Structures are given as C-alpha cells and as structure tokens.
Amino acid sequence: MSSGSNDKPKPADAAPEADQAEPAPGNKRVIRDAEGVIVGARSAGPKILGVIDLKSSSKAKAKAKSKRTPAKGGGRGSGRKREVKIAPADEQPKGRASARKAREVRSSRRMPGRRAARRGKPSSAGTAEMSAEKKRVRVDEAISIGELAKQMGVKAPKVIRVVWGMGIRNATVNATIDVETAELVAAEFGYRVEDVSFDEAELLDAEDGEAEVGELRAPVIAVMGHVDHGKTTLLDRLRGAEVAAGEAGGITQHVGAYRVRTSAGPVVFVDTPGHAAFTAMRERGAQLTDIAVLVVAADDGVMPTTVEALRHALAAEVPILVAVNKCDLPAADVAKVERQLMEHGVLSETHGGETPIVQISAKTGAGLDELLDQLAIRAELLELRASAEGRATGLVLESRIDRGRGVISTLLVQGGTLSRGDVIVAGESSGRVSALMPLGDVGDDEPDAAADKPKKKSKAKAKAKAKAKKPKKAMTTVQSTGPSTVVEISGLDDPPPVGIAFNAVEDDKAAKQLVTHRREQRRRREGARSGAPSFADRLAAERRAELPTMALVLRADVQGSLEAVEQVIAEIRSEKVHTKIISTGVGEITEGDIKLATTARQAGHNVVPAILGFGVKAGAKVTGLADADAIPIRCAKVIYELGDQLEALMIDQLEPSYVEHPLGKAEVRKLFPTSSGHVCGCRVLDGKISRNAGIRVLREGELVASTKLASLRIVDRDVKEVGTDQECGILLAEHGDIREGDVLQAFELEAIPPSL
C-alpha cells in the first residue's frame, strides 16, 4: 500500500451525524436527531473511521480486464472499487465461525430443553463422574508400563519416570510390573487398580480338608543322611527288596517312595539321595514328610550332607528321629555320633532331649523293631488324618519318559481319591490318567484284575519267549487310590517338574484353562525379570563373549536328576571358560539334540557345543551324526563322573602354557653345502643337543634366527642327542644366513596343562 497524497483516508459522510445523534429508544438500529427525526441507521458492524482507495498497477489492471467478462447493465464487479476500510481495533468484524457460534447460542436460548456445547474445562459434576466410573486400570496379575500408560491416558515417559523414582531402574515401556507396583504408580496419577486376574480356586476343588477331618492315614517318613550311610539298605531291609544293589556306583541318585506294611501299620517311606548334588531333592523330602529319619553311620559320624539334611528338617519343623546305622562294625562309635549331634543342636532323650536315637544295623536287621515302634509312637502323637472325599491332590515326586509308555510320573496322593480316567494338572502339564500303578503295598485298594490278566498268546510264541528270557513280574494296577499312597501314573503330555502340586480337575476344558493361565503367568514373570540390561551387564556380556563358551544340551533319565545335573554345572565356575545351558530335557539323546547343538555353534567362533547325558545313552545313529558334526557327547551314570567329564571338556578349550628349559650350546666350525641345505659341522660346548630340540642361532650374542633341528648325525649315523665336547653334523629345518662361528643354542618347551 503506497503512502502518497492520494491515499489519505477520506472521512465517512455518516460519521459526524452518527456522533451527534442519539439512538431511538426501543430501537437500537436507527439513529434520530434531537427532534426525533430518523437521520440514519446504525450498522451491525464496526464503526468506519475512513476509507483508503487502492490503485492497481497497469499489469494487474490489464490482467483483470482480460479475465473480466462483459456484463450488461453494470455486471457484478464491473464498477467495484478497491479500497480499505479503517475501523477501531476493539470492533473487528467477526468471522463466519464466530457468527455461526453466536447463532447457535441464540437458538439454544430460545429452546429451553437444549444446552449449548461448552468448551474448556468440564464442570465439577463431570469430573466427579469420570473419577468414579473411568479412573480405574484393569490389571491381570501383571501389566506392561506401555499398557498402563495407555489405560490412564498418560504419556509413557511420565509413567517410566515414576517407576524409576520407586527404585526400579532400567525400566522400559515394555517392562512388566506386578499388581502391587501398578497400584502405587496409578495412585500417582489419581487412578485405582482393579485386579482382574484369573482365580484358579474356581476350577480346583474348593474342599481342601482340614487336618482334623477325615480318617487316620499312613505317615510319610523321609529317610535322609549322607551318601553311603545305609539309607537305601535300611529301606530294602524293611521292604524285602534289593534296590541298593542296582544303583550305579552303589549310591542312591533318585528319589524313591514306597508304601510298606509294617508291624506298626502302613508307612510311606521316601528315600532321598545323599550326594551333595541332590540338595533340592533333600529339601523337597523334608517339606513333604511328616517325620524325618536321619541316618548316621556309626563308624563315619556326622558329615556335611548330614548337617544339611538336619537343617532342612529343622526348617520344615517336622519331628526328627536319628537312626545310628552300622553299629555291628568294630569301628562303630555311637558316643561320638551323639557328641557331634549335640554340637548341631540335637539332644537325645537319654540326655534330657526330645530326639530319640536308635542304634540299628541295616544288614543284620538289629534294632529295626525298635525303630518302627518309635515311628509308630510319633505318628500316633501327630494324629495324621486325611479325607478320601473329593478330587485328589498331592505332590509330584518324580517324572520321566518311557519309550513304550510315554510320560511316567510318580505321585504322592495327600488327599482325596485319584481314579483312572481323572484329568489332572501339574504345573503346565496335564492329561487324563490312563493307568495307576502303586509302588509298594497296595493297601486297601483292590488290584485291577483286567489290567493284570495276561493276554492270550499262541503256545509256540509263549515257548519261544520263555526260552529267550525269564518272564517279568506283571505290574500291578489299581482303579483308584486314596491318601498317603505313592503311585505311578501315565497319561500326562509333558514330564512335570518335581516337587510341585498336582490337582484333579473336572474336565479337559478346565485343565486347558489352568495350563494356559500358568503359561501366561510364566511369560509375564520372565518379562518382568528381563528388563533392559545395565552398563555393567553389557560390559560383562562383552567380556564373556571373548571367552570360550560351552553351549550345553542336558538330558537326564528323570526330572529330579536333571535338577542335580544343573546344580553340578552351576558349581563348576571358571573365569577362563563360560558355560551356558541352551536346552534341558528328560529322555534319551535324539537327533534333534544334535541339530540344536550344531545350530548353537553358528552363534560365534568361540562357541563349542556339547551334549551331556545322565542315566541315558545315545543310539548308534545319533552317535554317527554327532561324530560327523564334531559334537562331543558325554554320558555317565554317576553324578560326579559327569562333572569330571565337563571339566575335561572345558580344559580342552584352553591353550596350554609352555616353560622353556635350556639344553646346551654348539659352535659352528664348518659349513658343508648339500642339496638339502647347509650342514653345520659343530662342536658341543656345554650341555647336550637333542634331535627334537628347538634351535636359536646367535651371532655375537644377538639372535639371528629361531628354528628346529631337521637332522642330527655323528659321521653317517643318526643319533638322538650329542653330549659335551662331541662333534656332530646339524641340519636346520629353516636354513638361512648361517656363518661359521655362529652359536646354536638348543632348548626344549615343556607344555603345562591348563587349569580352570
């Protein structure tokens, strides 16, 4: 807009009259003078102070003229002036949106039943309504930070800041927090948490049964102690069996449970391994038992495993009975055992304590009647009861995979009745019981005659089979079993972990819901534990990546032994070789294990896969595949032998260190050129020169070359070594610039095996 003289604002014609006139009463849109005569109309728009004409350029005029179409009678826009109207700043005209809003407000005022839409902050009533209805977060046992922020309508970084303030470092948007933590975080933003987690009690039997309700049941007695103190031999004596003779290495390496009918009534014995690697088994044995029998050898005394078993029994708060075994040996010292037990807080009844100590001999059977009487007295004082009504509940003692029968699980029924065809759930494993095989005395349950009845076979086949081998004793099966019984069942889809509870449920649908829920729980727990790694974790991972890594595939005969193998591996620690378990399982070594180990090798140049088997073996085909892919397989039947084999594999990944031992010196007197090189005619100055020695060539005290001997001769015969002041001919493996007068220094390197 130009500022020339022609652009000065022109005063509006109606403006002076409008200022002097008064508006007419009752009509604010007209203007009257002092005599009441209407002299003008008041515009609804702003007051116009002046007008500025705009002069268009010649190019703009020509362009507008070419585009303009002729209109008769002065068409629209033909005489339009280009001008700017000047108005006060506080009286700017309203836009279309403002005008539309004003019309809506006026129309709403005319309609009493309609309220105008409001913008800005909601009223206090609306806020209270939202707080009661919408300010809540639904959490199913755990929730990710991102999902929590989404439900609250808050930015995720704000929620992460609050979580970090609570001490949970390295939390990310994908990190998972539990219900309690979510309640604290949501409270910071004015929200409350509603726990909508799955309730397992709705699908499980609600009638748990109190201790005072039900009939008297057989006591569960755990036999604990150090290895080779006679625990299994004691149980064999009570059962009339020979289990100890069949154990590898003469030591118990599996949990054994049996129901035995004694003179004091039926008793359930649980035999726990005594090796140091089976700590978890001993701990579970102390937790599930009613009475703990601590077996101590009279000639050996209290050992570390004995003390550990004693601590487990004290922690479980179960009555303890001490059986001092091997009292028939000449080296037996019962007084020494009592003194050692007193040092660990166990005082016998003869010394004013509460713990009975019975002297027995498992081999001869001496003292067993007194031991059974003491157990009967303790069981009678406890008044152990259990109800046989309702669905069965109990614990998983052991599980394994049988090639012919599938998954076999050993269960201790603690309450209710377990019948064939029941659907049970144990952890993330489920299935329908297809067979019940009692261990030990059958009790009051009748054997299943249909299952025990031998199948009809032809006489020829029966005779051939009788000649081939002795017929095995048919396994007894039952239709149902009650409390305080130990049974083997088949029908589960996967081997369940040992030590967990099992429950019989209504049908397959309920079992599927429980298993799905528990798997989701495990994934959430793993997600909550696996947060973003810290700088120290990343640094440690980088250091481990530089070390040789043993990628291990573990296979064991039963689930309990698998835990023991993992414990043995965890105890073998080294700063030179890192171990990592990539897969575990129960059953024989298969081709899938070989493929998994081969895949693990591709993770890095320093990753060495290996397969360890305890109580299992690999077939010929699997062994061939492992040899072709250079995958080492190590199997053992004794737990400590497997640990030694793993240490040997780890040592093989380390380079040995070498120590140099000087042998002697020889001076080069003459050089004889040959087709194989220069033969050095030498005289040994001191020490000796050996054929397998290393050689350094020294000239005037400085090192010229380092090589090995290719040939050592005296005249025309080869010799192994040459002594002091003897002359010989030496041919070096790498002959270079050798001169007369050089000194050949012989040495040998001794390889020192590496250690972890």
C-alpha angles and dihedrals in degrees: 000000000000122000099216127137092262091060096065114127117261117220116244115250096226096045100086092047091048091054094050098042126080123228116253115256113252092015116069095177097068130065122218131187127232091281093051097254115143107245100169148339127264111236119229088223130072125298112270112227098180148328131243119201116222118216113210121216121252092251092051091048092051092048092048091047093052092051095043115096118216113257125196120232094018103308125218110294095009094112098025115139123219105229142141121228117215118217135167116277093237092055101056113156117256122245128236094267092052091048091049090049091051091052091051091051092049092048092049090053090054090050108059094190095059127074124207119243112260130211131203127033118007120242123267091255092056092049092052090049092053092047091055098042110026109023096091135098124215112222126184101204091296138020136190119244091240093054091046091052091048094053092048094044091236129132112262095233089061091054091046089052090055092047091051089050089059090059098260099130127193091027114159134187090268095048116115125227129189129243096266093052091044090055091055093047094046091049089061088063097040096259131124127216124237112201108219096169123150115268111218092188089073091064098036126073107280093203101086094169122229124245092250094052123083138025128313111276135199115271120248110228124190117207109210138170147103124322116276094014093119106262097137092040089055092052091046088055091052094045098037091236137123104226096138092059091060097050117109111249090005092276131108113250101166136059111255124194125184138169109226127189107219136172088266093053133268116334131184111218122196114198114204125195117254100209116112091241093064097068093128091054092052091048092052090047091056092048098052098041132094096204129019121214112201111203115204125179111235093216096045104038129200112345132189093263089051090055091048092051089048091054092050091052093048091048090052090050095227126146114267128215120185120215113193104206132195093037089149092069120099091233094055114130112180093172090058090052092051092050091050091049091051089056088061096047100265112128120185124229091246089062096046098272133121101240117094115219115201124192111220143161114215092195098051097029094236115156096010093117091055090048092053091047091053091049091050091051092051092047092049092051091051093052093211113203136174135175120238092201122101133019120332123263130179146113136295109239099178142346135194143160119252118199093224104031103032122220112013118191128187111217134188108211109215101172142004126018125294114206136181110271095030117136111231134185124206113177107304093341124092140164147133117280107247098174138016116205115180119216112223122342114018092215119194093339116105117233117251102253094189092056095044095048109107118238120248114258135175117269093240093055092045092052093047091050092047091054093047097054143339115278113256121236110265114249113243117233131188135200096228141355136201138213123318094026131123117218139169114225134188128202106074119127097223134017105264121224113265120252097031126118124256127206134192112230135194102257146335092278092060091046091052092051092051094048093047091050094049092049090051089049091053092050091051093049090050090049091051092051095045101070126155110302117249125232091261091052092050091048091050090048091053091051092049090049089062092054126079108268126207109212103202131200110196127203126176137175095240136018095247093054089051089062090050091052090051090051092051091051092048090054092054100082127166136171090214102052126034122211124207127181109218099173140011131187148149121250139041124328110269139190089260089064090055091051091048092051091048091052091050090058090065091064092082145337092256096050113108115187123210137172122223122194128189117195091348136089140207123244125238093260093050091047090052092052091048092051091049092052094039092241111154116224119198121185130179139170096207118065098224092049089060090053091052091051091051091051089051091052091050092050090052089063092060127082116238121241121237132219119200120225117190114227108181150296134260130189122223107235100168139008121220115193115220137165089264094049138275115330110213115221101212142176119212109238099188140345117008141293116229126199094233095044127118118243132216118193111218124190117187089340095308126112113250104168142348121215145129137264117266097180138005119193142165107210101316104337129086116240134188096225142357124217135215119305091011124126123226146158118251126193114192123216092228109030115192135147099347120164137183111271095036117133120230112209114200123206140160131216121226114207114222112203113240122246133206 
